[in-house]
């Protein structure tokens, strides 16, 4: 029991250091570090199913991830989100031309969501 308690305290002290190191990592290394951090949190919470899923994800990342393909996937995601923003902007313009206030409000919300998704995709591209 004392050993388990000591390990729990020790691992909780390491998490801030791994988070700092994760900021310096890029690509697959950052992805692996993020999964490892999530595994630590899940273990501390006693969530065995989450730990198992994350360990499978880590194994797949170790096997299949390479920085070139990861960057390509992220670029494709940014392009997809940019197309979505353009589509939402066009829908908003159409609603404005019809002067339908309910539709305008609805389309503005959808455009804001699409822009937020695009910003998130751009942040992922930098990691």
GIZI-V953864 format. One record per residue. RES is the residue in one small letter. PHI is phi in whole degrees, 0 to 359 (999 if undefined). PSI is psi in degrees with one decimal (* if undefined). D_LAST is the distance of its C-alpha to the last C-alpha in Angstrom with 2 decimals. Layout:
# GIZI-V953864
RES;PHI;PSI;D_LAST + RES;PHI;PSI;D_LAST
This chain:
# GIZI-V953864
x;999;-43.5;39.09 + x;296;-37.9;38.58 + x;295;-43.8;36.22 + x;297;-43.2;34.13 + x;297;-42.6;34.11 + x;296;-41.0;33.16 + x;296;-39.4;30.26 + x;297;-44.6;29.01 + x;294;-44.2;29.25 + x;298;-45.1;27.67 + x;293;-34.0;24.65 + x;290;-26.7;24.23 + x;285;-28.3;24.32 + x;283;-27.0;21.56 + x;303;-44.5;19.00 + x;298;-34.7;18.38 + x;291;-38.3;17.93 + x;290;-32.0;15.39 + x;293;-38.6;13.41 + x;295;-44.1;13.65 + x;294;-32.9;12.65 + x;296;-28.9;9.52 + x;294;-29.4;8.36 + x;275;-15.6;9.14 + x;274;154.0;7.55 + x;228;160.7;5.04 + x;61;-135.5;5.82 + x;295;-33.5;8.95 + x;297;-41.2;9.58 + x;293;-39.8;7.01 + x;298;-44.5;8.42 + x;298;-44.0;11.79 + x;297;-40.2;11.67 + x;298;-44.5;11.00 + x;296;-42.7;13.90 + x;299;-40.5;15.99 + x;298;-42.6;15.74 + x;296;-36.2;16.87 + x;298;-43.6;19.61 + x;299;-44.5;20.83 + x;297;-42.6;21.10 + x;294;-38.6;22.90 + x;295;-42.2;25.21 + x;296;-33.2;26.09 + x;277;-6.6;26.91 + x;73;23.6;28.97 + x;268;85.9;27.28 + x;294;-35.6;28.16 + x;294;-40.9;27.34 + x;294;-40.7;23.75 + x;300;-45.5;23.53 + x;299;-44.7;24.97 + x;296;-41.8;22.58 + x;292;-35.8;19.52 + x;295;-37.5;21.15 + x;296;-42.0;21.66 + x;297;-40.7;18.04 + x;296;-42.0;17.14 + x;298;-44.4;19.92 + x;295;-38.7;18.79 + x;296;-43.6;15.23 + x;298;-36.2;17.02 + x;281;-44.8;19.40 + x;250;-18.0;17.64 + x;283;132.0;13.93 + x;222;151.1;13.28 + x;299;-36.1;10.39 + x;295;-48.0;12.61 + x;290;-35.5;13.44 + x;296;-43.9;10.08 + x;295;-40.5;9.11 + x;299;-45.1;12.67 + x;299;-41.1;12.51 + x;291;-37.3;9.72 + x;296;-41.1;11.87 + x;297;-39.0;14.86 + x;294;-40.1;13.73 + x;297;-43.9;13.25 + x;299;-42.6;16.68 + x;299;-43.8;18.18 + x;292;-33.9;17.28 + x;295;-41.0;18.69 + x;297;-38.4;21.82 + x;295;-41.1;22.14 + x;297;-43.7;22.10 + x;299;-42.7;24.72 + x;297;-45.4;26.79 + x;296;-36.2;26.77 + x;295;-41.3;27.77 + x;296;-42.3;30.57 + x;298;-40.3;31.75 + x;296;-43.3;31.88 + x;299;-39.7;33.88 + x;296;-42.1;36.27 + x;296;-38.4;36.81 + x;294;-37.1;37.53 + x;293;-27.5;40.01 + x;273;-9.0;41.82 + x;58;40.6;41.77 + x;260;103.4;40.96 + x;297;-36.7;39.63 + x;295;-44.7;38.55 + x;292;-37.2;36.57 + x;300;-47.2;35.09 + x;299;-44.9;33.83 + x;297;-44.2;32.44 + x;290;-32.2;30.70 + x;295;-40.5;29.23 + x;296;-43.8;27.66 + x;296;-38.2;26.25 + x;295;-42.8;24.88 + x;298;-40.7;23.23 + x;296;-43.2;21.62 + x;296;-39.4;20.42 + x;294;-38.0;18.96 + x;296;-41.9;17.12 + x;297;-40.3;15.71 + x;297;-44.5;14.71 + x;298;-40.0;12.96 + x;296;-43.1;11.01 + x;297;-38.6;10.15 + x;293;-36.8;9.16 + x;295;-41.7;6.81 + x;299;-36.1;5.25 + x;298;-31.8;5.53 + x;282;-16.8;3.81 + x;275;*;0.00
